[in-house]
Amino acid sequence: MVDMSRFTILCPCCESKLMVDAQTGALISHEEKTRPLASFDEMVKGLDKQKQVREQIFAQELNSMKDRDRILEEKFQEAMKRAEKEKDKPYLNPLDLD
């Protein structure tokens, strides 16, 4: 007898099996397609590529953190100038406009 409370779906991208509940649409289980083991050289190349990607991402984040302090300081100074210009105006809370 066929179980109509669950559906088995094959992912078109990765060919994994997804078990989905028919009533709620919730994912019950996920089974990845077994891949053949790669050769040792291919595994080393994959690790080298992952290492390069990690180092590149780290360098980008490091550069953005160096500029972050300067940018935040500039934003703060600009906000202070604006606050000094508008210090006579009362603060208008956006929630009070309703």
C-alpha positions as CSV (number, residue, x, y, z in Angstrom):
1,M,0.0,0.0,0.0
2,V,1.3,3.5,-0.9
3,D,2.0,5.9,1.9
4,M,0.2,9.2,0.9
5,S,1.3,11.1,4.0
6,R,4.9,11.5,2.6
7,F,6.4,12.4,-0.8
8,T,9.9,11.5,-2.0
9,I,11.4,14.2,-4.2
10,L,14.7,14.0,-6.1
11,C,16.5,17.3,-6.2
12,P,17.3,18.3,-9.8
13,C,20.5,20.0,-8.8
14,C,22.3,17.6,-6.5
15,E,20.1,14.5,-7.0
16,S,19.6,14.0,-3.3
17,K,16.4,12.4,-1.9
18,L,14.1,14.6,0.1
19,M,11.2,13.2,2.1
20,V,8.4,15.8,2.6
21,D,5.3,15.6,4.7
22,A,2.2,15.9,2.5
23,Q,0.1,17.8,5.0
24,T,2.5,20.4,6.3
25,G,5.1,20.5,3.5
26,A,7.9,20.1,6.2
27,L,11.1,18.4,5.3
28,I,11.3,15.0,7.1
29,S,14.6,13.7,5.9
30,H,17.4,14.4,3.4
31,E,19.7,11.8,1.9
32,E,22.6,13.1,-0.3
33,K,23.6,11.2,-3.3
34,T,26.7,9.1,-2.7
35,R,29.7,10.3,-4.7
36,P,32.5,8.2,-5.8
37,L,35.7,8.8,-3.9
38,A,38.1,11.1,-5.6
39,S,41.8,10.5,-6.0
40,F,44.2,11.8,-3.5
41,D,45.6,14.4,-5.9
42,E,42.1,15.7,-6.6
43,M,41.4,16.0,-2.9
44,V,44.6,17.9,-2.3
45,K,43.7,20.3,-5.2
46,G,40.3,20.8,-3.6
47,L,41.9,21.6,-0.2
48,D,44.3,24.0,-1.8
49,K,41.5,25.8,-3.6
50,Q,39.5,26.0,-0.3
51,K,42.5,27.4,1.4
52,Q,42.9,30.1,-1.3
53,V,39.3,31.1,-1.0
54,R,39.5,31.3,2.8
55,E,42.6,33.4,2.6
56,Q,41.0,35.7,0.1
57,I,37.9,36.2,2.2
58,F,40.0,36.8,5.3
59,A,42.1,39.5,3.4
60,Q,38.9,41.2,2.3
61,E,37.5,41.2,5.8
62,L,40.8,42.5,7.2
63,N,40.8,45.4,4.8
64,S,37.2,46.3,5.6
65,M,38.0,46.2,9.3
66,K,40.9,48.6,8.8
67,D,38.6,51.1,7.1
68,R,35.7,50.5,9.5
69,D,37.1,52.6,12.3
70,R,37.7,55.6,10.0
71,I,34.3,55.3,8.4
72,L,32.5,55.0,11.7
73,E,34.4,58.0,13.1
74,E,33.5,60.1,10.0
75,K,29.8,59.1,10.3
76,F,29.9,60.0,14.0
77,Q,31.4,63.4,13.3
78,E,28.8,64.1,10.6
79,A,26.0,63.1,13.0
80,M,27.4,65.4,15.7
81,K,27.5,68.4,13.2
82,R,23.9,67.7,12.2
83,A,22.9,67.5,15.9
84,E,24.6,70.8,16.6
85,K,22.7,72.5,13.7
86,E,19.4,71.1,14.8
87,K,19.8,71.3,18.6
88,D,16.9,73.8,18.9
89,K,14.4,71.6,17.2
90,P,12.5,69.1,19.5
91,Y,13.1,65.5,18.8
92,L,10.2,64.0,16.7
93,N,9.7,60.3,17.3
94,P,8.5,58.6,14.1
95,L,6.1,56.4,16.2
96,D,4.3,59.5,17.4
97,L,3.2,60.3,13.8
98,D,0.6,57.5,13.8
